[in-house]
Amino acid sequence: MEAVTRLVKIRTSKTTLAIGDGANDVGMLQEADIGVGISGAEGMQAVMASDFAIAQFRFLERLLLVHGHWCYRRIAAMICYFFFKNITFGFTLFWFEAHAMFSAQPAYNDWFISFYSVAFTSLPVIALGVFDKDVSSRVCLEVPSLHQDGVNNVFFSWSRILSWMLNGMCCSIIIYFGSLNAILVQAVRQDGRVAGFDILGVTMYSCVVWTVNCQLALYISYFTWIQHFVIWGSILIWYTFLVIYGLFSPAISATAYHVFVEACAPSPLYWLSTLMIVVTALIPFFVYKISRTLYYPQYHDQVQRANSKNW
C-alpha cells in the first residue's frame, strides 16, 4: 500500500490521505500527506505513525467534513490576516521614512514596535485560528460539498493572499496620510504647542491597533465572549500600556513620556482623528465584503446565509 500511495501522489500531484489501524499500515500512513490512525485491537502502531488519531472508523466523517472544513478556513484566514496586519503596520513605517528622506528618524517608540505582535495583535488572531467557524457542525455534515472549499483552495489562493496584502497596503496609506494631515503641526497640547513626531507616532499607532483589530471583528463569522474579550481587550491593553509606560522617566520611555496623558487624551482632535481614520480604513473591506456577499456570493456564502438562523 505504501507503493500505491506514492504512485498516486506522483501521478496525480494531489494531496493524499491514508487511513489504517495496524502495524502493516505504518508505511502507507507515513507516505501519505495526511495519515489517520485508528486505535483498536491491532495496537497503537498506526496511531503513533499518523497525523490524526480516531477511535472508530465512523469518526472519519466528522474529522473530514466538520473539523477539516473549520480548520482549513481558520488556518487560511489566520495566515492571510498575518500578512494584512504586518503590512498595515510595516508600511506606515515605510511611508514615514520615505517622507523623512530615510533619515533614520523613528516613527514609533522602540517598545511600541516590540509589543505590536506580542501584546496588541496576537490574541485576536489566535482566537480566529481556534474558535471561528462559518457554519455549525450540523450544516457541515448535511452539506458535505462544503469540503470542496479545501479541495479547490478557495480560502488560500494567490488571489486571496494578494487581496489581503493589498488591503493592508491601502490601510497603511489611509492611516499614515490621514494622521499626517490631521495631527502634525496642529495645536494639540493644552498650552498651544503643536504636535510633533511623538504625537504623530502615537496617533498612527493607535489607528493601526484599532484598524487591524476591528478588521478582524468584521471578518469573524462566529462571535463568542472570547472573541469580544481578546479584540477589545487588545485595544485596551494598548492604552493601558501607553499610560503606564509614559509614567517612566524620559530616559526609559523616551518619546512616550506623558504623551498620552498630557497631549493625546485631553485633545478632541486626537480622538476625532482616530475615529475618522479608522472608519475610513475599514470602509474598503466592509464594502467589498457586503458587495460580494449580496451580489457575487460564493457557494459557502449561500450555505452560510441559508443556515444563519439554524445554529
C-alpha positions in Angstrom: 0.0 0.0 0.0 3.0 2.3 0.6 3.9 2.0 -3.1 0.4 2.6 -4.2 0.2 5.8 -2.1 3.5 7.0 -3.6 2.3 6.2 -7.1 -1.0 8.2 -6.6 1.0 11.2 -5.2 3.4 11.2 -8.2 0.9 10.6 -11.0 -1.9 12.9 -9.8 0.0 15.5 -7.8 -2.9 15.6 -5.4 -3.0 15.7 -1.6 -3.4 12.1 -0.4 -5.0 10.8 2.8 -4.4 7.3 4.2 -6.2 5.5 7.0 -5.1 2.4 8.8 -5.4 0.6 12.1 -2.4 -1.8 12.2 1.4 -2.1 12.1 1.2 -3.1 8.4 -0.3 0.3 7.6 2.5 2.4 9.1 4.4 2.8 5.8 1.3 3.9 4.0 0.4 6.4 6.7 3.8 7.9 6.7 3.9 8.1 2.9 0.6 9.9 2.6 0.3 13.6 3.0 -2.2 13.1 5.8 -2.3 9.9 7.9 -5.2 8.9 10.1 -4.7 6.1 12.5 -7.4 4.1 14.2 -6.8 2.8 17.7 -8.1 -0.6 18.2 -7.4 -4.3 18.7 -4.3 -4.3 16.5 -2.3 -2.0 18.7 -1.2 1.6 18.7 1.5 1.5 15.9 -0.8 3.1 13.3 -1.8 5.8 15.8 1.8 6.7 16.7 2.7 6.9 13.0 -0.3 9.1 11.9 -1.0 12.8 11.9 -4.5 12.3 13.4 -6.0 9.5 15.6 -9.6 8.4 15.9 -11.2 5.7 17.9 -13.6 4.3 15.3 -13.8 4.4 11.5 -17.2 6.2 11.7 -15.5 9.3 13.2 -13.7 9.9 9.9 -16.8 11.6 8.5 -16.8 14.2 11.3 -13.0 14.6 11.1 -13.0 15.5 7.4 -16.3 17.3 6.9 -16.5 19.3 10.2 -13.1 19.7 11.6 -11.4 19.6 8.2 -13.6 22.4 6.9 -13.3 24.5 10.1 -9.5 24.1 10.4 -8.8 24.8 6.7 -10.8 28.0 6.9 -9.3 29.1 10.2 -5.7 28.5 9.2 -6.1 30.1 5.8 -7.7 33.2 7.4 -5.1 33.3 10.1 -2.2 33.3 7.7 -3.9 35.9 5.4 -4.6 38.1 8.4 -0.9 37.9 9.5 0.0 39.3 6.1 -2.6 42.0 6.5 -1.7 43.2 10.0 2.0 43.2 9.4 1.8 45.0 6.1 -0.5 47.6 7.6 2.0 48.2 10.4 5.1 47.9 8.3 4.1 50.2 5.5 3.2 53.0 7.9 6.9 52.9 8.8 7.9 52.9 5.2 5.7 55.9 4.2 7.1 57.8 7.2 10.7 57.0 6.4 10.1 57.9 2.7 8.7 61.3 3.8 11.6 61.8 6.2 14.1 61.1 3.3 15.2 57.9 5.1 16.9 59.9 7.7 16.5 57.2 10.4 14.0 59.3 12.3 11.9 56.7 14.1 8.1 56.9 13.6 7.4 54.8 16.7 8.9 54.3 20.1 11.1 51.2 20.2 8.8 49.4 22.7 5.7 50.2 20.5 7.4 48.2 17.7 8.4 45.4 20.1 5.0 44.8 21.5 2.9 45.1 18.3 2.9 41.4 17.5 3.3 40.3 21.1 0.6 42.1 23.1 -1.6 44.3 20.9 -2.5 42.0 18.0 -1.6 38.4 19.0 -4.6 37.3 21.0 -7.3 38.1 18.4 -5.5 36.2 15.6 -5.1 33.2 18.0 -8.8 33.3 18.7 -9.5 33.4 15.0 -7.4 30.3 14.4 -9.0 28.4 17.3 -12.7 29.4 17.6 -14.0 30.8 14.4 -16.5 28.8 12.3 -18.7 29.9 9.4 -21.3 27.2 9.8 -22.3 24.7 12.6 -21.2 21.1 12.7 -24.7 20.0 11.7 -24.5 22.1 8.5 -21.1 20.7 7.7 -22.5 17.1 7.9 -25.7 18.0 6.0 -23.8 19.8 3.2 -20.7 17.8 2.6 -19.9 19.7 -0.6 -18.6 22.5 1.7 -15.5 20.2 1.9 -14.7 21.2 -1.7 -13.6 24.6 -0.5 -10.4 23.0 0.7 -10.0 20.8 -2.4 -10.4 23.9 -4.6 -8.3 26.1 -2.3 -10.9 28.8 -2.1 -9.6 30.4 1.1 -5.9 30.2 0.4 -5.4 31.0 -3.3 -2.9 33.6 -4.5 -5.8 36.0 -5.3 -7.0 35.8 -1.7 -3.5 36.3 -0.3 -2.7 39.2 -2.6 -6.1 40.8 -1.8 -5.3 40.8 1.9 -1.9 42.2 1.2 -3.4 45.0 -1.0 -5.9 45.7 1.8 -3.1 46.1 4.3 -1.3 48.5 1.9 -4.4 50.6 1.4 -5.0 50.8 5.2 -1.4 51.9 5.8 -1.8 54.7 3.2 -5.0 55.9 4.8 -3.6 55.7 8.3 -0.3 57.4 7.5 -1.5 60.3 5.3 -4.7 60.7 7.4 -2.6 61.1 10.6 -0.1 63.3 8.9 -2.6 65.8 7.7 -4.8 65.6 10.8 -2.3 65.8 13.6 1.1 67.1 12.5 1.7 70.8 13.2 -1.7 71.1 14.8 -2.2 72.7 18.2 -2.8 69.5 20.1 -1.4 70.3 23.6 -3.3 72.4 26.0 -0.6 75.0 26.2 -0.9 75.6 22.5 2.2 73.8 21.3 1.9 72.0 18.0 2.1 68.2 17.6 5.5 66.7 16.9 6.6 63.3 15.8 5.9 61.8 19.2 2.1 62.6 19.0 2.1 61.7 15.3 3.6 58.3 16.2 1.0 57.6 18.9 -1.8 58.6 16.7 -0.6 56.4 13.8 0.0 53.5 16.2 -3.5 53.9 17.8 -5.1 53.9 14.3 -3.1 50.7 13.4 -4.2 48.9 16.5 -7.8 49.9 16.1 -7.9 49.1 12.4 -6.3 45.6 12.5 -8.4 44.5 15.4 -11.7 45.9 14.0 -10.9 44.4 10.6 -10.8 41.0 12.3 -14.1 41.8 14.0 -15.6 42.4 10.6 -14.2 39.2 9.2 -15.2 36.8 12.1 -18.3 34.8 11.4 -18.9 33.3 14.9 -18.6 35.7 17.9 -18.3 34.4 21.4 -17.3 36.2 24.6 -13.8 35.1 23.9 -13.5 37.0 20.6 -15.0 40.1 22.2 -12.6 39.8 25.1 -9.4 39.4 23.1 -10.3 42.0 20.4 -11.5 44.9 22.6 -9.1 43.7 25.3 -6.1 44.1 23.0 -7.1 47.7 22.3 -7.5 48.4 26.0 -4.1 46.8 26.7 -2.5 49.3 24.2 -3.9 52.3 26.0 -3.1 50.8 29.4 0.5 50.2 28.3 0.7 53.7 26.8 -0.4 55.3 30.1 1.9 53.2 32.4 4.9 53.3 30.0 4.5 57.1 29.8 4.9 57.4 33.6 8.5 56.2 33.5 11.3 58.7 33.2 12.2 60.2 29.8 15.4 58.1 29.9 13.3 55.0 29.7 10.0 56.0 28.0 11.7 58.4 25.6 9.1 59.8 23.1 6.3 58.2 25.1 6.9 60.3 28.2 3.4 61.6 29.3 2.5 61.9 25.7 -0.9 60.3 26.1 -1.9 61.7 29.5 -0.8 65.3 28.8 -1.3 65.6 25.0 -3.4 62.9 23.3 -6.1 62.0 25.9 -7.2 65.6 26.6 -7.3 66.5 22.9 -10.6 66.1 21.0 -8.6 66.3 17.8 -6.7 63.1 18.7 -9.9 61.1 19.3 -11.8 62.5 16.3 -8.9 61.9 14.0 -8.5 58.3 15.3 -12.2 57.7 14.8 -12.3 59.1 11.2 -9.1 57.4 10.1 -10.1 54.0 11.4 -13.6 54.2 9.9 -12.1 55.3 6.5 -9.6 52.5 6.6 -12.3 49.9 7.3 -14.7 51.1 4.6 -13.0 49.4 1.6 -13.1 45.9 3.2 -16.6 46.4 4.5 -17.9 47.5 1.1 -16.1 44.6 -0.6 -17.5 42.1 1.9 -21.1 43.3 1.6 -21.0 43.6 -2.2 -19.5 40.1 -2.7 -22.0 38.5 -0.3 -25.0 40.2 -1.7 -24.2 40.3 -5.4 -21.5 37.7 -6.1 -21.9 35.1 -3.3 -19.7 32.0 -3.4 -21.1 28.6 -2.5 -20.1 28.8 1.2 -21.7 32.3 1.4 -25.0 30.9 0.1 -24.9 28.0 2.6 -24.0 30.3 5.5 -26.8 32.7 4.6 -29.3 29.9 4.3 -28.4 28.4 7.7 -27.7 31.7 9.6 -30.7 31.1 11.9 -30.2 27.5 12.5 -27.1 27.5 14.8 
